Amino acid sequence: MLTCGAVVGALGLFALSVNEQFVGRHFSPFIPLDSLDYFPAASFDAVRMESSADPRPALVIMGASATNESVLETPELEEALRAAGLDMQVFRLTTSRQNLWESQALAAKLPRDRPAVFVLGIGPSRFTWTKQQLQRTVWFPNLGFRSEVIDDNARAAGLSPQRRTGFYVLDNRNFFLPRAVKAAGRYLTNRPVEIIRFRYDTSRVGPQEETVWQQRGDLIMQRMNDYEQKYAFNVEFLRGFVKDIESNPAWDFALVEHPLNPRFIDEFLGQENYDRFRQHMESFAAGQDIPFWRPYVEAGLTPADYHDWAHVNSDAARQKTTQRLIAHLEQGLGGAK
């Protein structure tokens, strides 16, 4: 008869022997804290991307929640791409408040011999990360795997990456610990988490209250303090990201401005600050010889299309921005046609 110690020992041995591919195949639907915990989904979608045998070119979409909300669900997007003559496998690696290091770590999972177009959603707040905030994401990671990209970026920023043991669960303990109890319960009772892909649709949550609009706007603007200094720090990591992608002749990179509510620009950000961001991006893209697309501007979205400062509120708005994105891809970027 097995003793308690033997069971614990067996579980410990099991935990030390698994890897990210095993966890992704067998446990990933049970790991999210709740239906709005996007990081496990993106993490293990990236792990699956690493081993995908699909022969089609890949379309890898990265960015924060504003980017996620502005693009059709993956099956619908693949269908729309096929209708436009672009047969591509879509990997949607979007999360809440994703920083540039996380975007690059997710992208790095794609095998380098697979043709791909990488689309990075970008907005002013993506350049507001500080060294202190990034150090926290290094030690308490949002992603479900360790990344050489993040470790290298941490060292370049003068920060300290975590030491590695070579054991997957131990090296990612700070990702699993907050989720372990709930994940175990769900796995034992076969209750996978259903991720709510579009959390801000008016049909689901209703319009945002004015008091919340004001509070959220103030919070976003707090991030914008010392923006030029923060931009100069963060853009160097974007430069390294683009350089790595563009060094591969099978890959192409596009910057895509994520939606920004015109009302937010008028009442909080200010037209001058927005124009400065746009000029930064246009100059950066020209210097790197990559495109900078603005599908939500081209689609003519109005404040009525938004739940809040940056998240569109309906499938109709997503249809508009997605069609503009596909129109750019149709021009032949990456030879995917």
C-alpha positions as CSV (number, residue, x, y, z in Angstrom):
1,M,0.0,0.0,0.0
2,L,1.3,3.4,-0.9
3,T,2.2,5.7,1.9
4,C,1.5,9.4,1.9
5,G,5.3,10.1,1.6
6,A,5.4,7.8,-1.5
7,V,2.5,9.7,-3.1
8,V,4.1,13.0,-2.4
9,G,7.4,11.7,-3.8
10,A,5.8,10.5,-6.9
11,L,4.0,13.8,-7.5
12,G,7.3,15.6,-6.9
13,L,9.1,13.4,-9.4
14,F,6.2,13.9,-11.9
15,A,6.4,17.7,-11.5
16,L,10.2,17.7,-12.1
17,S,9.9,15.6,-15.2
18,V,7.2,17.5,-17.2
19,N,8.0,20.2,-19.7
20,E,6.0,23.1,-21.3
21,Q,4.9,20.9,-24.3
22,F,3.4,18.3,-21.9
23,V,1.7,20.9,-19.8
24,G,0.4,22.6,-23.0
25,R,-1.1,19.4,-24.4
26,H,-2.7,18.1,-21.2
27,F,-3.3,20.9,-18.7
28,S,-3.4,24.3,-20.4
29,P,-7.3,24.6,-20.4
30,F,-7.3,24.3,-16.6
31,I,-4.6,26.7,-15.7
32,P,-6.1,30.2,-16.2
33,L,-7.3,31.8,-13.0
34,D,-10.5,32.8,-14.6
35,S,-12.1,33.4,-18.0
36,L,-10.2,36.7,-18.3
37,D,-6.7,35.3,-17.6
38,Y,-5.3,35.5,-21.1
39,F,-1.6,34.8,-20.4
40,P,-1.8,31.0,-20.0
41,A,-3.8,30.8,-23.3
42,A,-1.2,32.9,-25.2
43,S,1.7,31.1,-23.5
44,F,0.6,27.6,-24.6
45,D,-0.7,28.7,-28.0
46,A,2.9,29.9,-28.5
47,V,4.2,26.5,-27.3
48,R,1.9,24.8,-29.8
49,M,3.0,27.2,-32.5
50,E,6.6,25.9,-31.9
51,S,5.6,22.3,-32.9
52,S,2.8,23.0,-35.4
53,A,3.1,20.9,-38.6
54,D,0.8,23.2,-40.5
55,P,2.5,24.0,-43.9
56,R,0.8,27.4,-44.3
57,P,2.6,30.7,-43.6
58,A,1.9,32.0,-40.1
59,L,0.2,35.2,-39.1
60,V,1.4,35.9,-35.6
61,I,-0.6,38.7,-33.8
62,M,0.8,40.1,-30.6
63,G,-0.3,43.0,-28.4
64,A,-2.4,44.0,-25.5
65,S,-6.2,43.8,-25.0
66,A,-6.9,46.8,-27.3
67,T,-5.3,44.8,-30.1
68,N,-7.2,41.6,-29.2
69,E,-10.6,43.3,-29.1
70,S,-10.1,44.8,-32.6
71,V,-9.4,41.6,-34.5
72,L,-12.0,38.9,-35.4
73,E,-11.9,35.6,-33.6
74,T,-9.3,33.3,-35.1
75,P,-11.5,31.0,-37.2
76,E,-13.3,33.9,-38.7
77,L,-10.1,35.7,-39.4
78,E,-8.6,32.7,-41.2
79,E,-11.8,32.4,-43.2
80,A,-11.6,36.1,-44.1
81,L,-7.9,35.7,-45.1
82,R,-8.8,32.8,-47.3
83,A,-11.5,34.8,-49.0
84,A,-8.9,37.4,-49.8
85,G,-6.5,34.8,-51.2
86,L,-4.3,34.5,-48.2
87,D,-4.2,31.0,-46.7
88,M,-2.5,31.5,-43.4
89,Q,-2.5,29.9,-39.9
90,V,-3.3,32.5,-37.3
91,F,-1.7,32.6,-33.9
92,R,-3.4,35.0,-31.6
93,L,-0.9,35.8,-28.9
94,T,-2.6,38.8,-27.3
95,T,-2.9,39.3,-23.6
96,S,-3.9,42.0,-21.1
97,R,-1.3,44.8,-20.6
98,Q,1.4,42.9,-22.6
99,N,4.9,44.5,-22.6
100,L,7.3,44.4,-25.5
101,W,9.5,41.7,-23.8
102,E,6.5,39.4,-23.6
103,S,5.6,40.1,-27.2
104,Q,9.1,39.2,-28.3
105,A,9.2,36.1,-26.1
106,L,6.0,34.8,-27.6
107,A,7.1,35.5,-31.2
108,A,10.4,33.7,-30.6
109,K,8.5,30.4,-30.3
110,L,7.9,30.2,-34.0
111,P,10.4,28.0,-35.8
112,R,12.7,30.2,-37.8
113,D,12.3,28.2,-41.0
114,R,8.5,28.8,-41.2
115,P,7.4,31.8,-43.4
116,A,5.5,34.3,-41.3
117,V,4.2,37.8,-40.9
118,F,4.4,39.2,-37.4
119,V,1.8,41.9,-36.5
120,L,2.5,43.9,-33.3
121,G,-0.3,46.0,-31.9
122,I,1.1,49.3,-30.6
123,G,-0.1,52.4,-28.8
124,P,1.3,55.1,-26.5
125,S,0.9,53.1,-23.3
126,R,3.0,50.2,-24.6
127,F,6.0,52.5,-24.2
128,T,5.3,53.4,-20.6
129,W,6.9,50.4,-18.9
130,T,9.5,51.3,-16.3
131,K,12.5,49.2,-15.2
132,Q,10.9,48.5,-11.9
133,Q,7.7,47.2,-13.6
134,L,9.7,45.0,-15.9
135,Q,11.8,43.6,-13.1
136,R,8.5,42.4,-11.4
137,T,7.5,40.7,-14.6
138,V,10.8,38.9,-14.7
139,W,10.5,37.6,-11.2
140,F,6.8,37.1,-11.2
141,P,6.3,36.2,-14.9
142,N,3.0,36.3,-16.8
143,L,4.1,33.7,-19.4
144,G,4.1,30.0,-18.8
145,F,7.6,29.4,-20.0
146,R,11.1,30.8,-19.4
147,S,12.5,32.8,-22.3
148,E,16.0,33.6,-23.2
149,V,14.6,36.8,-24.9
150,I,13.3,38.1,-21.6
151,D,16.5,37.1,-19.7
152,D,18.7,38.8,-22.3
153,N,16.5,42.0,-22.3
154,A,16.6,42.0,-18.5
155,R,20.4,41.9,-18.5
156,A,20.5,44.7,-21.2
157,A,18.4,46.8,-18.9
158,G,20.7,46.2,-16.0
159,L,18.1,43.9,-14.3
160,S,18.6,40.4,-12.9
161,P,16.9,37.4,-14.5
162,Q,15.9,34.4,-12.3
163,R,18.4,31.6,-12.0
164,R,17.4,28.4,-13.8
165,T,17.4,24.9,-12.4
166,G,16.6,23.1,-15.6
167,F,13.3,21.8,-14.2
168,Y,10.3,23.3,-16.0
169,V,7.9,23.5,-13.0
170,L,10.6,24.9,-10.6
171,D,11.8,27.4,-13.2
172,N,8.2,28.6,-13.7
173,R,7.0,28.3,-10.1
174,N,5.9,31.9,-9.8
175,F,3.6,31.5,-12.9
176,F,2.1,28.3,-11.5
177,L,1.8,29.0,-7.8
178,P,-1.1,31.6,-8.0
179,R,-3.0,29.2,-10.3
180,A,-2.1,25.7,-8.9
181,V,-5.0,25.1,-6.5
182,K,-7.7,26.2,-8.8
183,A,-6.1,24.4,-11.8
184,A,-5.8,21.1,-9.8
185,G,-9.5,21.3,-8.8
186,R,-10.6,22.0,-12.3
187,Y,-8.5,19.2,-13.7
188,L,-9.8,16.6,-11.2
189,T,-13.4,17.6,-12.0
190,N,-12.8,18.2,-15.7
191,R,-13.9,21.8,-15.8
192,P,-11.7,23.6,-18.3
193,V,-11.8,27.4,-18.3
194,E,-13.6,29.1,-21.2
195,I,-11.7,32.3,-22.1
196,I,-14.0,35.2,-22.9
197,R,-12.2,36.6,-26.0
198,F,-14.1,39.9,-26.2
199,R,-14.8,41.2,-22.8
200,Y,-15.9,44.7,-23.6
201,D,-18.7,44.2,-26.1
202,T,-21.7,46.3,-25.2
203,S,-24.0,43.3,-25.7
204,R,-22.2,41.6,-22.8
205,V,-21.2,44.4,-20.3
206,G,-23.2,47.4,-21.3
207,P,-21.8,50.9,-21.8
208,Q,-19.1,52.2,-19.5
209,E,-20.3,54.6,-16.7
210,E,-19.0,58.1,-16.8
211,T,-17.4,57.8,-13.4
212,V,-15.5,54.8,-14.5
213,W,-14.5,56.6,-17.8
214,Q,-13.0,59.4,-15.8
215,Q,-11.1,57.0,-13.4
216,R,-9.8,54.9,-16.2
217,G,-8.7,57.9,-18.2
218,D,-6.8,59.3,-15.2
219,L,-5.1,56.0,-14.6
220,I,-4.0,55.7,-18.2
221,M,-2.6,59.2,-18.1
222,Q,-0.6,58.5,-15.0
223,R,1.3,56.0,-17.1
224,M,2.1,58.8,-19.5
225,N,4.2,60.7,-17.0
226,D,7.8,61.3,-18.2
227,Y,6.7,59.8,-21.5
228,E,9.7,60.8,-23.6
229,Q,12.1,59.2,-21.1
230,K,10.0,56.0,-21.0
231,Y,9.7,55.9,-24.8
232,A,13.4,56.2,-25.2
233,F,13.9,53.2,-22.9
234,N,11.3,51.0,-24.4
235,V,11.8,51.7,-28.0
236,E,15.3,50.2,-27.9
237,F,13.8,46.8,-27.1
238,L,11.3,47.2,-29.9
239,R,14.3,48.0,-32.2
240,G,16.0,44.8,-31.1
241,F,12.8,42.8,-31.7
242,V,12.3,44.2,-35.2
243,K,16.0,43.5,-36.0
244,D,15.7,39.9,-35.0
245,I,12.5,39.3,-37.1
246,E,13.8,41.2,-40.1
247,S,17.1,39.2,-40.0
248,N,15.1,36.2,-41.2
249,P,14.3,36.4,-44.9
250,A,11.3,34.2,-44.4
251,W,9.7,36.7,-41.9
252,D,8.2,40.1,-42.1
253,F,7.1,42.6,-39.4
254,A,4.4,45.2,-39.3
255,L,3.5,47.7,-36.6
256,V,-0.2,48.2,-36.3
257,E,-1.6,51.1,-34.2
258,H,-4.2,49.7,-31.9
259,P,-7.5,51.5,-31.5
260,L,-7.7,54.7,-29.5
261,N,-11.0,56.3,-28.8
262,P,-11.1,59.8,-30.3
263,R,-12.9,61.0,-27.2
264,F,-10.0,59.7,-25.1
265,I,-7.6,61.7,-27.3
266,D,-9.7,64.8,-26.9
267,E,-10.4,64.6,-23.2
268,F,-7.2,63.0,-21.8
269,L,-4.3,62.3,-24.1
270,G,-4.5,65.5,-26.1
271,Q,-4.0,65.9,-29.9
272,E,-0.4,67.1,-29.5
273,N,0.6,64.0,-27.5
274,Y,-1.1,61.7,-29.9
275,D,0.5,63.4,-32.9
276,R,3.9,63.0,-31.2
277,F,3.3,59.2,-30.7
278,R,2.2,58.8,-34.3
279,Q,5.3,60.7,-35.5
280,H,7.5,58.6,-33.3
281,M,6.1,55.4,-34.9
282,E,6.2,56.7,-38.5
283,S,9.9,57.7,-38.0
284,F,10.7,54.4,-36.3
285,A,9.0,52.3,-39.0
286,A,10.7,54.3,-41.8
287,G,14.1,53.8,-40.1
288,Q,13.6,50.0,-39.8
289,D,12.0,49.7,-43.3
290,I,8.8,48.2,-41.9
291,P,5.2,49.3,-42.4
292,F,3.2,51.2,-39.8
293,W,-0.5,50.5,-40.4
294,R,-3.5,52.4,-38.8
295,P,-6.5,50.2,-39.6
296,Y,-8.8,51.7,-37.0
297,V,-8.2,55.2,-38.4
298,E,-8.7,54.0,-41.9
299,A,-11.9,52.2,-40.8
300,G,-13.3,55.5,-39.5
301,L,-14.2,54.3,-36.0
302,T,-16.1,56.9,-33.9
303,P,-16.5,57.1,-30.1
304,A,-19.7,55.1,-30.5
305,D,-17.6,52.1,-31.5
306,Y,-15.7,52.0,-28.2
307,H,-16.5,50.7,-24.7
308,D,-13.8,52.8,-23.1
309,W,-10.5,54.5,-24.0
310,A,-9.2,51.8,-26.5
311,H,-11.4,48.7,-26.6
312,V,-14.0,48.4,-29.4
313,N,-17.4,47.3,-28.3
314,S,-18.9,45.2,-31.1
315,D,-18.3,42.7,-33.8
316,A,-19.2,45.3,-36.4
317,A,-16.2,47.5,-35.3
318,R,-14.0,44.4,-35.4
319,Q,-15.1,43.6,-38.9
320,K,-14.1,47.1,-40.0
321,T,-10.6,47.1,-38.5
322,T,-10.0,43.5,-39.6
323,Q,-10.9,44.2,-43.2
324,R,-8.4,47.1,-43.2
325,L,-5.7,44.8,-41.7
326,I,-6.4,42.2,-44.4
327,A,-6.3,44.9,-47.1
328,H,-2.7,45.7,-46.0
329,L,-1.8,42.0,-46.0
330,E,-3.3,41.5,-49.4
331,Q,-0.6,43.8,-50.8
332,G,1.8,40.9,-50.6
333,L,3.8,41.4,-47.4
334,G,5.8,38.3,-46.7
335,G,4.9,36.5,-49.9
336,A,2.0,34.8,-48.1
337,K,-0.4,35.1,-51.0
